[in-house]
Amino acid sequence: MKRAGNGISLKSITQGEKEMATFLNVIKIIVIVIAALFALTFTVYIFNLDMKLTAAIYPWLNKQYDKVKRDQHL
């Protein structure tokens, strides 16, 4: 008979315990993803990366904007 790492035989684990373990794994993954997203947004906020990106692409945006044909009625 196979034994799990904690000494409990795998056959003695009930279906409910398997479902609970799966549920806890899903919750753990969700918490890790939320923590990673928080860390990413916190880093963007602290280093003001959104405005630095905007400043970097500003010349390209101006060039695109200046190419737009306009109807000038006065």
N, CA, C and O atoms as a Maestro MAE file, in Angstrom:
{
 s_m_m2io_version
 :::
 2.0.0
}

f_m_ct {
 s_m_title
 :::
 protein
 m_atom[296] {
  # First column is atom index #
  i_m_mmod_type
  r_m_x_coord
  r_m_y_coord
  r_m_z_coord
  i_m_residue_number
  s_m_chain_name
  s_m_pdb_residue_name
  s_m_pdb_atom_name
  i_m_atomic_number
  :::
  1 25 0.839 -1.170 0.000 1 A "MET " " N  " 7
  2 3 0.000 0.000 0.000 1 A "MET " " CA " 6
  3 2 0.892 1.244 0.000 1 A "MET " " C  " 6
  4 15 1.829 1.337 0.793 1 A "MET " " O  " 8
  5 25 0.601 2.205 -0.893 2 A "LYS " " N  " 7
  6 3 1.377 3.436 -0.972 2 A "LYS " " CA " 6
  7 2 1.044 4.328 0.217 2 A "LYS " " C  " 6
  8 15 -0.072 4.310 0.737 2 A "LYS " " O  " 8
  9 25 2.015 5.090 0.626 3 A "ARG " " N  " 7
  10 3 1.801 6.012 1.730 3 A "ARG " " CA " 6
  11 2 2.146 7.433 1.260 3 A "ARG " " C  " 6
  12 15 3.101 7.650 0.514 3 A "ARG " " O  " 8
  13 25 1.342 8.376 1.719 4 A "ALA " " N  " 7
  14 3 1.616 9.778 1.429 4 A "ALA " " CA " 6
  15 2 2.789 10.218 2.293 4 A "ALA " " C  " 6
  16 15 3.213 9.481 3.184 4 A "ALA " " O  " 8
  17 25 3.312 11.402 2.043 5 A "GLY " " N  " 7
  18 3 4.472 11.891 2.770 5 A "GLY " " CA " 6
  19 2 4.251 12.018 4.268 5 A "GLY " " C  " 6
  20 15 5.210 11.957 5.037 5 A "GLY " " O  " 8
  21 25 3.003 12.194 4.699 6 A "ASN " " N  " 7
  22 3 2.742 12.371 6.122 6 A "ASN " " CA " 6
  23 2 2.399 11.062 6.824 6 A "ASN " " C  " 6
  24 15 1.979 11.093 7.981 6 A "ASN " " O  " 8
  25 25 2.561 9.922 6.174 7 A "GLY " " N  " 7
  26 3 2.334 8.628 6.807 7 A "GLY " " CA " 6
  27 2 0.916 8.111 6.685 7 A "GLY " " C  " 6
  28 15 0.623 7.023 7.180 7 A "GLY " " O  " 8
  29 25 0.038 8.843 6.054 8 A "ILE " " N  " 7
  30 3 -1.343 8.408 5.875 8 A "ILE " " CA " 6
  31 2 -1.413 7.625 4.572 8 A "ILE " " C  " 6
  32 15 -0.880 8.061 3.553 8 A "ILE " " O  " 8
  33 25 -2.063 6.482 4.602 9 A "SER " " N  " 7
  34 3 -2.177 5.703 3.368 9 A "SER " " CA " 6
  35 2 -3.103 6.430 2.410 9 A "SER " " C  " 6
  36 15 -4.083 7.052 2.821 9 A "SER " " O  " 8
  37 25 -2.779 6.343 1.127 10 A "LEU " " N  " 7
  38 3 -3.548 7.062 0.119 10 A "LEU " " CA " 6
  39 2 -4.977 6.536 0.011 10 A "LEU " " C  " 6
  40 15 -5.877 7.278 -0.382 10 A "LEU " " O  " 8
  41 25 -5.193 5.286 0.350 11 A "LYS " " N  " 7
  42 3 -6.544 4.747 0.270 11 A "LYS " " CA " 6
  43 2 -7.435 5.276 1.380 11 A "LYS " " C  " 6
  44 15 -8.659 5.254 1.249 11 A "LYS " " O  " 8
  45 25 -6.836 5.757 2.486 12 A "SER " " N  " 7
  46 3 -7.651 6.237 3.595 12 A "SER " " CA " 6
  47 2 -8.108 7.682 3.391 12 A "SER " " C  " 6
  48 15 -8.900 8.194 4.181 12 A "SER " " O  " 8
  49 25 -7.617 8.345 2.338 13 A "ILE " " N  " 7
  50 3 -8.051 9.714 2.057 13 A "ILE " " CA " 6
  51 2 -9.417 9.645 1.383 13 A "ILE " " C  " 6
  52 15 -9.592 8.957 0.377 13 A "ILE " " O  " 8
  53 25 -10.367 10.356 1.944 14 A "THR " " N  " 7
  54 3 -11.729 10.325 1.404 14 A "THR " " CA " 6
  55 2 -11.850 11.295 0.234 14 A "THR " " C  " 6
  56 15 -10.971 12.121 -0.008 14 A "THR " " O  " 8
  57 25 -12.945 11.173 -0.471 15 A "GLN " " N  " 7
  58 3 -13.215 12.052 -1.610 15 A "GLN " " CA " 6
  59 2 -13.334 13.501 -1.136 15 A "GLN " " C  " 6
  60 15 -12.872 14.420 -1.813 15 A "GLN " " O  " 8
  61 25 -13.948 13.697 0.014 16 A "GLY " " N  " 7
  62 3 -14.092 15.051 0.553 16 A "GLY " " CA " 6
  63 2 -12.750 15.687 0.861 16 A "GLY " " C  " 6
  64 15 -12.555 16.881 0.632 16 A "GLY " " O  " 8
  65 25 -11.820 14.886 1.386 17 A "GLU " " N  " 7
  66 3 -10.493 15.420 1.668 17 A "GLU " " CA " 6
  67 2 -9.756 15.777 0.389 17 A "GLU " " C  " 6
  68 15 -9.020 16.763 0.352 17 A "GLU " " O  " 8
  69 25 -9.946 14.988 -0.659 18 A "LYS " " N  " 7
  70 3 -9.322 15.294 -1.952 18 A "LYS " " CA " 6
  71 2 -9.890 16.592 -2.515 18 A "LYS " " C  " 6
  72 15 -9.155 17.427 -3.043 18 A "LYS " " O  " 8
  73 25 -11.217 16.750 -2.396 19 A "GLU " " N  " 7
  74 3 -11.850 17.971 -2.892 19 A "GLU " " CA " 6
  75 2 -11.378 19.183 -2.099 19 A "GLU " " C  " 6
  76 15 -11.151 20.253 -2.663 19 A "GLU " " O  " 8
  77 25 -11.230 19.009 -0.783 20 A "MET " " N  " 7
  78 3 -10.767 20.109 0.054 20 A "MET " " CA " 6
  79 2 -9.332 20.479 -0.305 20 A "MET " " C  " 6
  80 15 -8.996 21.662 -0.363 20 A "MET " " O  " 8
  81 25 -8.483 19.483 -0.547 21 A "ALA " " N  " 7
  82 3 -7.098 19.749 -0.933 21 A "ALA " " CA " 6
  83 2 -7.046 20.487 -2.265 21 A "ALA " " C  " 6
  84 15 -6.256 21.418 -2.426 21 A "ALA " " O  " 8
  85 25 -7.870 20.084 -3.209 22 A "THR " " N  " 7
  86 3 -7.937 20.765 -4.505 22 A "THR " " CA " 6
  87 2 -8.411 22.198 -4.331 22 A "THR " " C  " 6
  88 15 -7.859 23.123 -4.927 22 A "THR " " O  " 8
  89 25 -9.436 22.374 -3.510 23 A "PHE " " N  " 7
  90 3 -9.966 23.715 -3.241 23 A "PHE " " CA " 6
  91 2 -8.893 24.601 -2.615 23 A "PHE " " C  " 6
  92 15 -8.741 25.758 -3.007 23 A "PHE " " O  " 8
  93 25 -8.150 24.070 -1.647 24 A "LEU " " N  " 7
  94 3 -7.100 24.856 -1.004 24 A "LEU " " CA " 6
  95 2 -5.978 25.190 -1.980 24 A "LEU " " C  " 6
  96 15 -5.403 26.276 -1.905 24 A "LEU " " O  " 8
  97 25 -5.658 24.280 -2.890 25 A "ASN " " N  " 7
  98 3 -4.645 24.571 -3.908 25 A "ASN " " CA " 6
  99 2 -5.100 25.689 -4.829 25 A "ASN " " C  " 6
  100 15 -4.307 26.555 -5.199 25 A "ASN " " O  " 8
  101 25 -6.379 25.675 -5.202 26 A "VAL " " N  " 7
  102 3 -6.922 26.737 -6.061 26 A "VAL " " CA " 6
  103 2 -6.880 28.070 -5.328 26 A "VAL " " C  " 6
  104 15 -6.496 29.086 -5.908 26 A "VAL " " O  " 8
  105 25 -7.270 28.074 -4.059 27 A "ILE " " N  " 7
  106 3 -7.228 29.303 -3.264 27 A "ILE " " CA " 6
  107 2 -5.790 29.812 -3.141 27 A "ILE " " C  " 6
  108 15 -5.545 31.015 -3.231 27 A "ILE " " O  " 8
  109 25 -4.841 28.894 -2.935 28 A "LYS " " N  " 7
  110 3 -3.436 29.279 -2.819 28 A "LYS " " CA " 6
  111 2 -2.959 29.933 -4.116 28 A "LYS " " C  " 6
  112 15 -2.257 30.943 -4.076 28 A "LYS " " O  " 8
  113 25 -3.328 29.372 -5.251 29 A "ILE " " N  " 7
  114 3 -2.932 29.938 -6.551 29 A "ILE " " CA " 6
  115 2 -3.541 31.321 -6.739 29 A "ILE " " C  " 6
  116 15 -2.872 32.237 -7.216 29 A "ILE " " O  " 8
  117 25 -4.802 31.475 -6.366 30 A "ILE " " N  " 7
  118 3 -5.470 32.779 -6.498 30 A "ILE " " CA " 6
  119 2 -4.781 33.818 -5.622 30 A "ILE " " C  " 6
  120 15 -4.567 34.948 -6.060 30 A "ILE " " O  " 8
  121 25 -4.433 33.452 -4.398 31 A "VAL " " N  " 7
  122 3 -3.747 34.391 -3.503 31 A "VAL " " CA " 6
  123 2 -2.384 34.767 -4.060 31 A "VAL " " C  " 6
  124 15 -1.993 35.932 -3.974 31 A "VAL " " O  " 8
  125 25 -1.653 33.821 -4.625 32 A "ILE " " N  " 7
  126 3 -0.340 34.116 -5.211 32 A "ILE " " CA " 6
  127 2 -0.474 35.060 -6.396 32 A "ILE " " C  " 6
  128 15 0.322 35.988 -6.543 32 A "ILE " " O  " 8
  129 25 -1.472 34.835 -7.241 33 A "VAL " " N  " 7
  130 3 -1.689 35.704 -8.407 33 A "VAL " " CA " 6
  131 2 -2.048 37.118 -7.954 33 A "VAL " " C  " 6
  132 15 -1.530 38.093 -8.499 33 A "VAL " " O  " 8
  133 25 -2.927 37.236 -6.967 34 A "ILE " " N  " 7
  134 3 -3.313 38.561 -6.468 34 A "ILE " " CA " 6
  135 2 -2.109 39.269 -5.851 34 A "ILE " " C  " 6
  136 15 -1.923 40.467 -6.061 34 A "ILE " " O  " 8
  137 25 -1.292 38.542 -5.094 35 A "ALA " " N  " 7
  138 3 -0.101 39.144 -4.493 35 A "ALA " " CA " 6
  139 2 0.884 39.606 -5.563 35 A "ALA " " C  " 6
  140 15 1.491 40.668 -5.430 35 A "ALA " " O  " 8
  141 25 1.044 38.819 -6.618 36 A "ALA " " N  " 7
  142 3 1.952 39.201 -7.702 36 A "ALA " " CA " 6
  143 2 1.443 40.451 -8.429 36 A "ALA " " C  " 6
  144 15 2.223 41.345 -8.757 36 A "ALA " " O  " 8
  145 25 0.140 40.506 -8.676 37 A "LEU " " N  " 7
  146 3 -0.430 41.688 -9.331 37 A "LEU " " CA " 6
  147 2 -0.293 42.923 -8.444 37 A "LEU " " C  " 6
  148 15 -0.004 44.016 -8.931 37 A "LEU " " O  " 8
  149 25 -0.501 42.742 -7.143 38 A "PHE " " N  " 7
  150 3 -0.319 43.865 -6.222 38 A "PHE " " CA " 6
  151 2 1.122 44.351 -6.248 38 A "PHE " " C  " 6
  152 15 1.370 45.556 -6.298 38 A "PHE " " O  " 8
  153 25 2.074 43.426 -6.215 39 A "ALA " " N  " 7
  154 3 3.488 43.805 -6.248 39 A "ALA " " CA " 6
  155 2 3.822 44.550 -7.538 39 A "ALA " " C  " 6
  156 15 4.574 45.525 -7.522 39 A "ALA " " O  " 8
  157 25 3.263 44.091 -8.646 40 A "LEU " " N  " 7
  158 3 3.504 44.748 -9.931 40 A "LEU " " CA " 6
  159 2 2.937 46.165 -9.939 40 A "LEU " " C  " 6
  160 15 3.632 47.102 -10.331 40 A "LEU " " O  " 8
  161 25 1.686 46.336 -9.512 41 A "THR " " N  " 7
  162 3 1.082 47.670 -9.515 41 A "THR " " CA " 6
  163 2 1.761 48.579 -8.495 41 A "THR " " C  " 6
  164 15 1.890 49.780 -8.733 41 A "THR " " O  " 8
  165 25 2.193 48.030 -7.371 42 A "PHE " " N  " 7
  166 3 2.909 48.826 -6.377 42 A "PHE " " CA " 6
  167 2 4.231 49.331 -6.946 42 A "PHE " " C  " 6
  168 15 4.604 50.484 -6.727 42 A "PHE " " O  " 8
  169 25 4.937 48.472 -7.676 43 A "THR " " N  " 7
  170 3 6.199 48.874 -8.292 43 A "THR " " CA " 6
  171 2 5.970 49.978 -9.330 43 A "THR " " C  " 6
  172 15 6.734 50.941 -9.397 43 A "THR " " O  " 8
  173 25 4.922 49.831 -10.132 44 A "VAL " " N  " 7
  174 3 4.598 50.869 -11.123 44 A "VAL " " CA " 6
  175 2 4.296 52.184 -10.419 44 A "VAL " " C  " 6
  176 15 4.723 53.243 -10.880 44 A "VAL " " O  " 8
  177 25 3.566 52.131 -9.311 45 A "TYR " " N  " 7
  178 3 3.208 53.343 -8.572 45 A "TYR " " CA " 6
  179 2 4.437 53.993 -7.943 45 A "TYR " " C  " 6
  180 15 4.623 55.204 -8.064 45 A "TYR " " O  " 8
  181 25 5.269 53.212 -7.280 46 A "ILE " " N  " 7
  182 3 6.427 53.760 -6.562 46 A "ILE " " CA " 6
  183 2 7.410 54.427 -7.524 46 A "ILE " " C  " 6
  184 15 7.918 55.510 -7.235 46 A "ILE " " O  " 8
  185 25 7.675 53.797 -8.647 47 A "PHE " " N  " 7
  186 3 8.657 54.329 -9.590 47 A "PHE " " CA " 6
  187 2 8.036 55.194 -10.679 47 A "PHE " " C  " 6
  188 15 8.738 55.631 -11.590 47 A "PHE " " O  " 8
  189 25 6.728 55.449 -10.602 48 A "ASN " " N  " 7
  190 3 6.027 56.317 -11.551 48 A "ASN " " CA " 6
  191 2 6.255 55.839 -12.990 48 A "ASN " " C  " 6
  192 15 6.472 56.649 -13.891 48 A "ASN " " O  " 8
  193 25 6.206 54.535 -13.195 49 A "LEU " " N  " 7
  194 3 6.546 53.960 -14.492 49 A "LEU " " CA " 6
  195 2 5.511 54.272 -15.568 49 A "LEU " " C  " 6
  196 15 5.847 54.307 -16.752 49 A "LEU " " O  " 8
  197 25 4.261 54.499 -15.174 50 A "ASP " " N  " 7
  198 3 3.250 54.803 -16.185 50 A "ASP " " CA " 6
  199 2 3.549 56.133 -16.877 50 A "ASP " " C  " 6
  200 15 3.409 56.240 -18.096 50 A "ASP " " O  " 8
  201 25 3.956 57.138 -16.117 51 A "MET " " N  " 7
  202 3 4.270 58.432 -16.725 51 A "MET " " CA " 6
  203 2 5.600 58.389 -17.473 51 A "MET " " C  " 6
  204 15 5.783 59.108 -18.456 51 A "MET " " O  " 8
  205 25 6.525 57.551 -17.016 52 A "LYS " " N  " 7
  206 3 7.793 57.404 -17.741 52 A "LYS " " CA " 6
  207 2 7.549 56.741 -19.094 52 A "LYS " " C  " 6
  208 15 8.175 57.109 -20.088 52 A "LYS " " O  " 8
  209 25 6.654 55.781 -19.134 53 A "LEU " " N  " 7
  210 3 6.299 55.156 -20.407 53 A "LEU " " CA " 6
  211 2 5.607 56.160 -21.317 53 A "LEU " " C  " 6
  212 15 5.891 56.217 -22.514 53 A "LEU " " O  " 8
  213 25 4.701 56.953 -20.752 54 A "THR " " N  " 7
  214 3 4.015 57.975 -21.541 54 A "THR " " CA " 6
  215 2 5.012 58.975 -22.110 54 A "THR " " C  " 6
  216 15 4.901 59.360 -23.274 54 A "THR " " O  " 8
  217 25 5.977 59.399 -21.312 55 A "ALA " " N  " 7
  218 3 6.994 60.339 -21.793 55 A "ALA " " CA " 6
  219 2 7.843 59.715 -22.892 55 A "ALA " " C  " 6
  220 15 8.278 60.412 -23.809 55 A "ALA " " O  " 8
  221 25 8.080 58.423 -22.810 56 A "ALA " " N  " 7
  222 3 8.899 57.758 -23.825 56 A "ALA " " CA " 6
  223 2 8.173 57.654 -25.164 56 A "ALA " " C  " 6
  224 15 8.804 57.764 -26.214 56 A "ALA " " O  " 8
  225 25 6.856 57.445 -25.143 57 A "ILE " " N  " 7
  226 3 6.122 57.291 -26.403 57 A "ILE " " CA " 6
  227 2 5.459 58.593 -26.852 57 A "ILE " " C  " 6
  228 15 4.803 58.623 -27.893 57 A "ILE " " O  " 8
  229 25 5.622 59.663 -26.082 58 A "TYR " " N  " 7
  230 3 4.995 60.945 -26.423 58 A "TYR " " CA " 6
  231 2 5.395 61.460 -27.803 58 A "TYR " " C  " 6
  232 15 4.520 61.908 -28.544 58 A "TYR " " O  " 8
  233 25 6.675 61.419 -28.187 59 A "PRO " " N  " 7
  234 3 7.027 61.892 -29.538 59 A "PRO " " CA " 6
  235 2 6.324 61.083 -30.637 59 A "PRO " " C  " 6
  236 15 5.889 61.651 -31.639 59 A "PRO " " O  " 8
  237 25 6.215 59.779 -30.456 60 A "TRP " " N  " 7
  238 3 5.516 58.953 -31.443 60 A "TRP " " CA " 6
  239 2 4.034 59.312 -31.493 60 A "TRP " " C  " 6
  240 15 3.447 59.382 -32.573 60 A "TRP " " O  " 8
  241 25 3.434 59.537 -30.336 61 A "LEU " " N  " 7
  242 3 2.020 59.927 -30.303 61 A "LEU " " CA " 6
  243 2 1.805 61.268 -31.000 61 A "LEU " " C  " 6
  244 15 0.837 61.430 -31.743 61 A "LEU " " O  " 8
  245 25 2.698 62.227 -30.767 62 A "ASN " " N  " 7
  246 3 2.582 63.530 -31.433 62 A "ASN " " CA " 6
  247 2 2.704 63.389 -32.943 62 A "ASN " " C  " 6
  248 15 1.963 64.025 -33.692 62 A "ASN " " O  " 8
  249 25 3.644 62.551 -33.393 63 A "LYS " " N  " 7
  250 3 3.825 62.355 -34.830 63 A "LYS " " CA " 6
  251 2 2.557 61.773 -35.449 63 A "LYS " " C  " 6
  252 15 2.125 62.205 -36.518 63 A "LYS " " O  " 8
  253 25 1.968 60.796 -34.777 64 A "GLN " " N  " 7
  254 3 0.721 60.204 -35.271 64 A "GLN " " CA " 6
  255 2 -0.407 61.234 -35.274 64 A "GLN " " C  " 6
  256 15 -1.184 61.307 -36.226 64 A "GLN " " O  " 8
  257 25 -0.493 62.030 -34.206 65 A "TYR " " N  " 7
  258 3 -1.554 63.031 -34.099 65 A "TYR " " CA " 6
  259 2 -1.407 64.096 -35.170 65 A "TYR " " C  " 6
  260 15 -2.407 64.548 -35.727 65 A "TYR " " O  " 8
  261 25 -0.188 64.505 -35.468 66 A "ASP " " N  " 7
  262 3 0.050 65.548 -36.465 66 A "ASP " " CA " 6
  263 2 -0.271 65.079 -37.883 66 A "ASP " " C  " 6
  264 15 -0.522 65.912 -38.753 66 A "ASP " " O  " 8
  265 25 -0.272 63.765 -38.142 67 A "LYS " " N  " 7
  266 3 -0.578 63.235 -39.462 67 A "LYS " " CA " 6
  267 2 -2.075 63.234 -39.768 67 A "LYS " " C  " 6
  268 15 -2.465 63.110 -40.929 67 A "LYS " " O  " 8
  269 25 -2.905 63.369 -38.758 68 A "VAL " " N  " 7
  270 3 -4.353 63.277 -38.935 68 A "VAL " " CA " 6
  271 2 -4.843 64.468 -39.748 68 A "VAL " " C  " 6
  272 15 -4.540 65.618 -39.430 68 A "VAL " " O  " 8
  273 25 -5.615 64.174 -40.817 69 A "LYS " " N  " 7
  274 3 -6.203 65.236 -41.638 69 A "LYS " " CA " 6
  275 2 -7.371 65.861 -40.881 69 A "LYS " " C  " 6
  276 15 -8.193 65.167 -40.283 69 A "LYS " " O  " 8
  277 25 -7.421 67.182 -40.924 70 A "ARG " " N  " 7
  278 3 -8.473 67.877 -40.201 70 A "ARG " " CA " 6
  279 2 -9.260 68.768 -41.151 70 A "ARG " " C  " 6
  280 15 -8.739 69.314 -42.123 70 A "ARG " " O  " 8
  281 25 -10.505 68.882 -40.829 71 A "ASP " " N  " 7
  282 3 -11.388 69.809 -41.545 71 A "ASP " " CA " 6
  283 2 -11.401 71.113 -40.750 71 A "ASP " " C  " 6
  284 15 -11.938 71.159 -39.643 71 A "ASP " " O  " 8
  285 25 -10.815 72.170 -41.308 72 A "GLN " " N  " 7
  286 3 -10.713 73.424 -40.552 72 A "GLN " " CA " 6
  287 2 -11.743 74.427 -41.064 72 A "GLN " " C  " 6
  288 15 -11.549 75.087 -42.085 72 A "GLN " " O  " 8
  289 25 -12.832 74.517 -40.325 73 A "HIS " " N  " 7
  290 3 -13.871 75.483 -40.648 73 A "HIS " " CA " 6
  291 2 -13.874 76.573 -39.588 73 A "HIS " " C  " 6
  292 15 -13.967 76.299 -38.392 73 A "HIS " " O  " 8
  293 25 -13.773 77.792 -40.041 74 A "LEU " " N  " 7
  294 3 -13.783 78.916 -39.095 74 A "LEU " " CA " 6
  295 2 -15.056 79.688 -39.179 74 A "LEU " " C  " 6
  296 15 -15.234 80.667 -38.454 74 A "LEU " " O  " 8
  :::
 }
 m_bond[295] {
  # First column is bond index #
  i_m_from
  i_m_to
  i_m_order
  :::
  1 1 2 1
  2 2 3 1
  3 3 4 2
  4 3 5 1
  5 5 6 1
  6 6 7 1
  7 7 8 2
  8 7 9 1
  9 9 10 1
  10 10 11 1
  11 11 12 2
  12 11 13 1
  13 13 14 1
  14 14 15 1
  15 15 16 2
  16 15 17 1
  17 17 18 1
  18 18 19 1
  19 19 20 2
  20 19 21 1
  21 21 22 1
  22 22 23 1
  23 23 24 2
  24 23 25 1
  25 25 26 1
  26 26 27 1
  27 27 28 2
  28 27 29 1
  29 29 30 1
  30 30 31 1
  31 31 32 2
  32 31 33 1
  33 33 34 1
  34 34 35 1
  35 35 36 2
  36 35 37 1
  37 37 38 1
  38 38 39 1
  39 39 40 2
  40 39 41 1
  41 41 42 1
  42 42 43 1
  43 43 44 2
  44 43 45 1
  45 45 46 1
  46 46 47 1
  47 47 48 2
  48 47 49 1
  49 49 50 1
  50 50 51 1
  51 51 52 2
  52 51 53 1
  53 53 54 1
  54 54 55 1
  55 55 56 2
  56 55 57 1
  57 57 58 1
  58 58 59 1
  59 59 60 2
  60 59 61 1
  61 61 62 1
  62 62 63 1
  63 63 64 2
  64 63 65 1
  65 65 66 1
  66 66 67 1
  67 67 68 2
  68 67 69 1
  69 69 70 1
  70 70 71 1
  71 71 72 2
  72 71 73 1
  73 73 74 1
  74 74 75 1
  75 75 76 2
  76 75 77 1
  77 77 78 1
  78 78 79 1
  79 79 80 2
  80 79 81 1
  81 81 82 1
  82 82 83 1
  83 83 84 2
  84 83 85 1
  85 85 86 1
  86 86 87 1
  87 87 88 2
  88 87 89 1
  89 89 90 1
  90 90 91 1
  91 91 92 2
  92 91 93 1
  93 93 94 1
  94 94 95 1
  95 95 96 2
  96 95 97 1
  97 97 98 1
  98 98 99 1
  99 99 100 2
  100 99 101 1
  101 101 102 1
  102 102 103 1
  103 103 104 2
  104 103 105 1
  105 105 106 1
  106 106 107 1
  107 107 108 2
  108 107 109 1
  109 109 110 1
  110 110 111 1
  111 111 112 2
  112 111 113 1
  113 113 114 1
  114 114 115 1
  115 115 116 2
  116 115 117 1
  117 117 118 1
  118 118 119 1
  119 119 120 2
  120 119 121 1
  121 121 122 1
  122 122 123 1
  123 123 124 2
  124 123 125 1
  125 125 126 1
  126 126 127 1
  127 127 128 2
  128 127 129 1
  129 129 130 1
  130 130 131 1
  131 131 132 2
  132 131 133 1
  133 133 134 1
  134 134 135 1
  135 135 136 2
  136 135 137 1
  137 137 138 1
  138 138 139 1
  139 139 140 2
  140 139 141 1
  141 141 142 1
  142 142 143 1
  143 143 144 2
  144 143 145 1
  145 145 146 1
  146 146 147 1
  147 147 148 2
  148 147 149 1
  149 149 150 1
  150 150 151 1
  151 151 152 2
  152 151 153 1
  153 153 154 1
  154 154 155 1
  155 155 156 2
  156 155 157 1
  157 157 158 1
  158 158 159 1
  159 159 160 2
  160 159 161 1
  161 161 162 1
  162 162 163 1
  163 163 164 2
  164 163 165 1
  165 165 166 1
  166 166 167 1
  167 167 168 2
  168 167 169 1
  169 169 170 1
  170 170 171 1
  171 171 172 2
  172 171 173 1
  173 173 174 1
  174 174 175 1
  175 175 176 2
  176 175 177 1
  177 177 178 1
  178 178 179 1
  179 179 180 2
  180 179 181 1
  181 181 182 1
  182 182 183 1
  183 183 184 2
  184 183 185 1
  185 185 186 1
  186 186 187 1
  187 187 188 2
  188 187 189 1
  189 189 190 1
  190 190 191 1
  191 191 192 2
  192 191 193 1
  193 193 194 1
  194 194 195 1
  195 195 196 2
  196 195 197 1
  197 197 198 1
  198 198 199 1
  199 199 200 2
  200 199 201 1
  201 201 202 1
  202 202 203 1
  203 203 204 2
  204 203 205 1
  205 205 206 1
  206 206 207 1
  207 207 208 2
  208 207 209 1
  209 209 210 1
  210 210 211 1
  211 211 212 2
  212 211 213 1
  213 213 214 1
  214 214 215 1
  215 215 216 2
  216 215 217 1
  217 217 218 1
  218 218 219 1
  219 219 220 2
  220 219 221 1
  221 221 222 1
  222 222 223 1
  223 223 224 2
  224 223 225 1
  225 225 226 1
  226 226 227 1
  227 227 228 2
  228 227 229 1
  229 229 230 1
  230 230 231 1
  231 231 232 2
  232 231 233 1
  233 233 234 1
  234 234 235 1
  235 235 236 2
  236 235 237 1
  237 237 238 1
  238 238 239 1
  239 239 240 2
  240 239 241 1
  241 241 242 1
  242 242 243 1
  243 243 244 2
  244 243 245 1
  245 245 246 1
  246 246 247 1
  247 247 248 2
  248 247 249 1
  249 249 250 1
  250 250 251 1
  251 251 252 2
  252 251 253 1
  253 253 254 1
  254 254 255 1
  255 255 256 2
  256 255 257 1
  257 257 258 1
  258 258 259 1
  259 259 260 2
  260 259 261 1
  261 261 262 1
  262 262 263 1
  263 263 264 2
  264 263 265 1
  265 265 266 1
  266 266 267 1
  267 267 268 2
  268 267 269 1
  269 269 270 1
  270 270 271 1
  271 271 272 2
  272 271 273 1
  273 273 274 1
  274 274 275 1
  275 275 276 2
  276 275 277 1
  277 277 278 1
  278 278 279 1
  279 279 280 2
  280 279 281 1
  281 281 282 1
  282 282 283 1
  283 283 284 2
  284 283 285 1
  285 285 286 1
  286 286 287 1
  287 287 288 2
  288 287 289 1
  289 289 290 1
  290 290 291 1
  291 291 292 2
  292 291 293 1
  293 293 294 1
  294 294 295 1
  295 295 296 2
  :::
 }
}
